[in-house]
């Protein structure tokens, strides 16, 4: 159990834990009694649901899906906070979300009642000309704010404000004494790999490189099964991390090694070339699409000049069902109106019979709708890709 202050900040999928919103990133900056930083800790968190306003917090599903769940880090969070005064900028927001996360684990931890300091409220006494936002308070105090809506940067900035307040006055003597005696539960603290922003998506080899160690197949491959998965992965001309994993898993299940998979990819490109040449003309757009698909599939760019093929992208037809999931950049009602105007049918839930495509803010989303779509073999595409699909679609009438 430590002493001093624990400055906390969380990024979340929404504004209310009561509406099933979850923590997607948590940071803790530890300071001594004078507010001097002694340690810091931060990780992304897999919320086991869609990520909400990604354009605000900037966390991608590809990052979050590899991060620990809150259940995995709960013991570590308790170890960091126990015995310390909680500090946050609008600390009640962070405390409510952490309290809700512990409640999901059947751990009663009344963080909203704990001894705490709020740098936003203290600004009324020490930064009388500042607004209430963290950025405004940091500007008034001459503190570097860092990147907004990054839990670690926000926690560091808040720790800077705390140190400034402590330099000016003793603002927490009674709160420190109360925090030292506050009861905390005993939770197992396991060694879990934390995931930082950008850590889950470093520059890496082409995903097919993970097949190199697979032994050559011993039976005839069921090529159609692999190509069917490939069709779905390429529907929006983006092979997401989830789709990469599905392709690799399918290849392994079918006993396909790297040479067999590359041969299938070349054949796939050749089939697309045949479709492009069906009208005896290969347009610039078709050639560009071929180059994109070839790069996604790990095929040498020199082969593109020979094939000059378009992309066999999935076509939408009037009456096809479309499902939207997650908090998209464009308002949901605008996207639904476009789909309806194009003759598509907007449906609330994923159905194997009625749903043609699922549109998400992030194709790697972990929402329940996306998970169900993948189980049914229904493509999950981004809203930008959906706009592209609509661009070549002629509305009925």
Secondary structure, 3 states (H helix, E strand, C coil): CCCCEEEEEEEECCCCHHHCCCEEEEEEEEECCCCCEEEEEEEECCCCCCCCCHHHHCCCHHHHCCCCCHHHHHHHHHHHHCCCEEEECCHHHHHHHHHHHHHHCCCCCCHHHCCEEEHHHHHHHHCCCCCCCHHHHHHHHCCCCCCCCCHHHHHHHHHHHHHHHHHHCCCCHHHHHHHHCCCCCCCCCCCCCCCCCCHHHCCCCCHHHHHCCCCCCCCCCCHHHHHHHHHHHCCCCCCCHHHHHHHHHHHHHCCCCHHHHHHHHHHHHHHHHHHHHHHCCCCHHHHHHHHHHHHHHCCCHHHHHHHCCCCCCCCCCCCCEEEEECCCCCCHHHHHHHHHHCCCEECCCCCCCCEEEEEECCCCCCCHHHHHHHHHCCEEEEHHHHHHHHHCCCCCC
